[in-house]
Amino acid sequence: MTRPESTRPESSRPATRILLAGDHFVRNSLLADALHRALDPLGTEPQLGELTLPWPLEPFGKVAEVDEASDAEDALIAALDGVEVCVTQMGPFTERVLAAAPDLRLIVVCRGGPVNVNAAAARARGVRVCFAPGRNAAATAEFTVGLILSALRRIPDAHRSLASDGRWDASHYTYENCGLELEDTPVGLIGYGAVGSRVARVLSAFGAEVEVYDPYVRGDVHGMRAGSLETLLSRSRVLTLHARLTPESRHLIGARELALLPRGAVLVNAARGGLLDTEALCDALDSGQLRAAALDTYEQEPPSPGSRLFRTRHLLMTPHVAGASRAVAEKAARIAAAEVARYVRGEPLAHAL
């Protein structure tokens, strides 16, 4: 009797056709190296095809019904011909793309959430979807702490006055203009997932008074747990956002919430731009309700050239790079390769939808 496919000896398996749809961050060469390391012990030689997507040299965005994807449906459809497994970070797996790829059985997304995949359409076609949770948690947490320190101590302003303007600006040492420090400062965190929990541990080591608000997390946290968002805001001299963006959390922080912060507070957002009402933020900075803010994510990416953000003082801005480290790209490739190896062995996927 013929054995089921999942128990057939590895040597008799036909080569799995895999498309590497990497980009200029999670590069195809990283994916290929990781796949060979994961599959070589199985005696499996995959058939690899490659498609290089333009991100981040071209921004991601909404493509048809999926979010945060490269606008490359036609190129992806052409590359998926006969492909069983696709490993990608920004591939736009819309209903149109999935309908044009009848041989596809697995999509491995090299990021914390597969927002670029129409999950319902994939499920309806028997295509499994997995992802790489936590791949950039350490990088984003480290960058967030850097933003907090830069905003508190106004490091970019001091650099600019000396390096760009050639001025030894002694006003940075006046009481009115010198920055705050983290020790003994109440810091509020909204969200206590992979990133927020790391930020809380680091800030605690600085001696900050950490308070956490996350109604979805049970158990102990580093620091105190706030009973309500309003309580957290009323006590936070520094506020940092680490929540997921959902319909419920969009504009979680708006004019009402900013008004609850102590006057002169500092706000940092390296999570998702939609958590924060941009106009309300600019108003709070202009009025002095906020002493400073630091953003790595925006409601519109990139912000339009005429955005009010570029005319608002005491605002530090970086172009959504908190999760950009070489270690993140390498880790994403390893996580993805391990999932492909599980699929080839017929084992359950570790991080499936």
Buried (B, 14 or more C-beta within 10 A) or exposed (E): EEEEEEEEEEEEBEEBBBBBBBBEBBBBEBBBBBBBBBBEEBEBEBEBBBBBBBBBEBBBBEBBEBBBBBBBBEBBBEBBEEBBBBBBBBBBBBBBBBEBBEEBBBBBBBBBBBBBBBBEBBEEBEBBBBBBBBBBBBBBBBBBBBBBBBBBBBBBBBEEBEEEEEEEBEEBEEEEEEBBEBEEBBBBBBBBBBBBBBBBBBBBEBEBBBBBBBEEBEEEBBBBBBEEBEBBBBBBBBBBBBBBBEEEBBBBBBBEBBBBBBEEBBBBBBBBBBBBBBEBBBBBBBEEBBBBBBBBBBBEBEBEEEBBBEEBEBBBBBBBEBBBBEEBBBBBBBBBBBBBBBBBBEEEBEBBB
